């Protein structure tokens, strides 16, 4: 697939998504997926991965946005609603993206660690990590997560979106460059020979813009996709073209 590594996000979020990801592996449309360990259909996803033989290609999709937390303390913080479910509201506040109280950070660390341990208990060995809605790139989350990467022997962490660079400007560009430099350093030091040296990350639309602006792909890019099944047909939840159509459009397969 040339210079693309295609990752299917949200494995475990629903039965249609689980079936679509299995289909994508069968058709060799993707090289990797990342699992949400706190969702109602997590166990179904795990069973599919082992039955279909792609258990070595499953990473962890940290989730602090929806579903039920694995730990109790975080249920009594701004991460959750009155019923103890993740509410996704934290990331609507720039202040919370930058700074959290000590109590909230401690609860956050406990929840992240619990999700890591559950991922490891399933026996997956890819040891790649990313997050639902990319919250791991926010300063308040990243600096809690980062020490746990080495503690649990992760090999790679997803970069912050950095293509097309023309869309990213000012302080955001500066921050992303600093953050990605740290992530790239971690990946280069921890990764094994089988892991591609990914230097860019974006969505299908980001890759399309990159191709339009530069006529070819420069560097190795991780692409996030969100496959699902609708009436037995493969779709992408955030792109008008499903993954197979998109890859064929750009002559990638």
For each residue, the residues with C-beta under 8 A, 3 or more apart:
1: 4 5 6 31 247 252 253
2: 217 252
3: 217 218 219 220 221
4: 1 207 217 220 221 222 223 252
5: 1 31 32 196 198 220 221 222 223
6: 1 29 30 31 32 222 223 225 243
7: 30 31 32 33 34 59 130 158 222 223 224 225
8: 11 20 21 24 30 32 33 34 225 226 227
9: 33 34 61 130 132 224 225 226
10: 13 14 17 34 36 61 132 226
11: 8 17 18 21 33 34 35 36 45 49 58 61
12: 17 18 35 36 37 39 41 42 44 45 46 61
13: 10 17 36 39 41
14: 10 17 18 39 41 228
15: 18 19 41 44
16: 19 20 228 229 230
17: 10 11 12 13 14 20 21 41 226 227 228 229
18: 11 12 14 15 21 22 41 44 45 48
19: 15 16 22 23 48 229
20: 8 16 17 23 24 227 228 229 234 235
21: 8 11 17 18 24 25 30 33 45 48 227
22: 18 19 25 26 48 52 54
23: 19 20 26 27 227 229 234
24: 8 20 21 27 29 30 225 227 234 243
25: 21 22 28 29 30 33 52 54 57
26: 22 23 52
27: 23 24 244
28: 25 253
29: 6 24 25 243 244 247 253
30: 6 7 8 21 24 25 33 225 227 243
31: 1 5 6 7 57
32: 5 6 7 8 57 58 59 126 128
33: 7 8 9 11 21 25 30 49 54 57 58 59
34: 7 8 9 10 11 58 59 60 61 128 129 130
35: 11 12 42 45 46 49 58 59 60 61 119 122 124
36: 10 11 12 13 39 42 61 63 67 132
37: 12 42 60 63 70 115 118 119 122
38: 42 63 67 68 69 70 115 118
39: 12 13 14 36 42 63 67
40: 67
41: 12 13 14 15 17 18 44 45
42: 12 35 36 37 38 39 45 46
43: 46 47
44: 12 15 18 41 47 48
45: 11 12 18 21 35 41 42 48 49
46: 12 35 42 43 49 50 122
47: 43 44 50 51
48: 18 19 21 22 44 45 51 52
49: 11 33 35 45 46 52 54 55 57 58 124
50: 46 47 53 55
51: 47 48
52: 22 25 26 48 49
53: 50
54: 22 25 33 49 57 58
55: 49 50 58 123 124 125
56: 124 125 126
57: 25 31 32 33 49 54 126
58: 11 32 33 34 35 49 54 55 124 126
59: 7 32 33 34 35 124 126 127 128 129 130 156
60: 34 35 37 115 116 119 124 128 129 130
61: 9 10 11 12 34 35 36 130 131 132
62: 112 115 129 130 131 132 135 136 145
63: 36 37 38 39 66 67 86 115 131 132
64: 74 79 86 90 108 111 131 132 135 141
65: 86 88 91 132 133 135
66: 63 85 86 88 132
67: 36 38 39 40 63 85 86
68: 38 84 85 86
69: 38 72 74 75 79 80 84 86 111
70: 37 38 111 114 115 118
71: 74 75 107 110 111 114
72: 69 75 76
73: 76 77 106 107 110 111
74: 64 69 71 77 79 80 107 108 110 111
75: 69 71 72 79 80 84
76: 72 73 80 107
77: 73 74 80 103 104 107 108
78: 89 90 96 104
79: 64 69 74 75 86 87 90 104 107 108 111
80: 69 74 75 76 77 83 84 85 86 87
81: 84 85 86 87
82:
83: 80
84: 68 69 75 80 81
85: 66 67 68 80 81
86: 63 64 65 66 67 68 69 79 80 81
87: 79 80 81 90
88: 65 66 91 92 133
89: 78 92 93
90: 64 78 79 87 93 96 97 135
91: 65 88 96 97 133 135 138
92: 88 89
93: 89 90 96 97
94: 97 98
95: 98 99
96: 78 90 91 93 99 100 140
97: 90 91 93 94 138 139 140
98: 94 95 138 139 140
99: 95 96 139 140
100: 96 104 105 108 140 144
101: 104 105
102: 105 106
103: 77 106 107
104: 77 78 79 100 101 107 108
105: 100 101 102 108 109 140 144
106: 73 102 103 109 110
107: 71 73 74 76 77 79 103 104 110 111
108: 64 74 77 79 100 104 105 111 112 141 144
109: 105 106 112 113 144 148
110: 71 73 74 106 107 113 114
111: 64 69 70 71 73 74 79 107 108 114 115
112: 62 108 109 115 116 144 145 148
113: 109 110 116 117 148
114: 70 71 110 111 117 118
115: 37 38 60 62 63 70 111 112 118 119
116: 60 112 113 119 120 129 148 152
117: 113 114 120 121 152
118: 37 38 70 114 115 121 122
119: 35 37 60 115 116 122 124
120: 116 117 123 124 152
121: 117 118
122: 35 37 46 118 119
123: 55 120
124: 35 49 55 56 58 59 60 119 120 127
125: 55 56
126: 32 56 57 58 59 155
127: 59 124 152 153 154 155 156
128: 32 34 59 60 154 155 156 157 158 195
129: 34 59 60 62 116 136 145 149 154 156 157 158
130: 7 9 34 59 60 61 62 134 136 157 158
131: 61 62 63 64 134 135 136 137 141 158
132: 9 10 36 61 62 63 64 65 66 135
133: 65 88 91
134: 130 131 137 158 160 161
135: 62 64 65 90 91 131 132 138 141
136: 62 129 130 131 141 142 145 157 158
137: 131 134 141 142 160 176 179
138: 91 97 98 135 141 142
139: 97 98 99 142 143
140: 96 97 98 99 100 105 143 144
141: 64 108 131 135 136 137 138 144 145
142: 136 137 138 139 145 146 179
143: 139 140 146
144: 100 105 108 109 112 140 141 147 148
145: 62 112 129 136 141 142 148 149
146: 142 143 149 182 186
147: 144 150 151
148: 109 112 113 116 144 145 151 152
149: 129 145 146 152 154 157 186 190
150: 147 153 154 190
151: 147 148
152: 116 117 120 127 148 149
153: 127 150 190
154: 127 128 129 149 150 157 190
155: 126 127 128 187 190 191 192 195
156: 59 127 128 129 186 187 190 191 195 198
157: 128 129 130 136 149 154 183 186 187
158: 7 128 129 130 131 134 136 183 201 222
159: 162 180 183 184 198 199 200 201 222
160: 134 137 176 179 180 183 201
161: 134 168 176 201 202 203 206
162: 159 165 168 176 177 180 200 201 202
163: 200 201 202 206 207 209 210 221
164: 167 168 202 206 209 210 213
165: 162 168 173
166: 209 213
167: 164 206 209
168: 161 162 164 165 172 173 176
169: 172 173
170: 173 174
171: 174 175
172: 168 169 175 176
173: 165 168 169 170 176 177
174: 170 171 177 178
175: 171 172 178 179
176: 137 160 161 162 168 172 173 179 180
177: 162 173 174 180 181
178: 174 175 181 182
179: 137 142 160 175 176 182 183
180: 159 160 162 176 177 183 184
181: 177 178 184 185
182: 146 178 179 185 186
183: 157 158 159 160 179 180 186 187
184: 159 180 181 187 188 199
185: 181 182 188 189
186: 146 149 156 157 182 183 189 190
187: 155 156 157 183 184 190 191 195 197 198
188: 184 185 191 197
189: 185 186
190: 149 150 153 154 155 156 186 187
191: 155 156 187 188 195 197
192: 155 195
193:
194:
195: 128 155 156 187 191 192
196: 5 220
197: 187 188 191 220
198: 5 156 159 187 201 220 221 222
199: 159 184 219 220 221
200: 159 162 163 210 219 220 221 222
201: 158 159 160 161 162 163 198 221 222 223 224
202: 161 162 163 164 205 206 207 210 221 222 223 224
203: 161 206 207 223 224 238 239
204: 207 208 223 224 225 236 238 239 241 246
205: 202 208 209 239
206: 161 163 164 167 202 203 209 210 223
207: 4 163 202 203 204 210 211 217 221 223 250
208: 204 205 211 212 250
209: 163 164 166 167 205 206 212 213
210: 163 164 200 202 206 207 213 214 217 218 221
211: 207 208 214 215 216 217 250
212: 208 209
213: 164 166 209 210
214: 210 211 217 218
215: 211
216: 211
217: 2 3 4 207 210 211 214 221
218: 3 210 214
219: 3 199 200
220: 3 4 5 196 197 198 199 200
221: 3 4 5 163 198 199 200 201 202 207 210 217
222: 4 5 6 7 158 159 198 200 201 202
223: 4 5 6 7 201 202 203 204 206 207
224: 7 9 201 202 203 204
225: 6 7 8 9 24 30 204 236 239 243
226: 8 9 10 17 236 237 238 239
227: 8 17 20 21 23 24 30 234 235 236 237 242 243
228: 14 16 17 20 234 235 236 237
229: 16 17 19 20 23 232 233 234 235
230: 16 233 235
231:
232: 229
233: 229 230 242
234: 20 23 24 227 228 229 242 243 244
235: 20 227 228 229 230 242
236: 204 225 226 227 228 239 240 241 242 243 246
237: 226 227 228
238: 203 204 226
239: 203 204 205 225 226 236 242 246
240: 236
241: 204 236 245 246 249
242: 227 233 234 235 236 239 245 246
243: 6 24 29 30 225 227 234 236 246 247
244: 27 29 234 247 248 253
245: 241 242 248 249
246: 204 236 239 241 242 243 249 250
247: 1 29 243 244 250 252 253
248: 244 245 251 252 253
249: 241 245 246
250: 207 208 211 246 247
251: 248
252: 1 2 4 247 248
253: 1 28 29 244 247 248
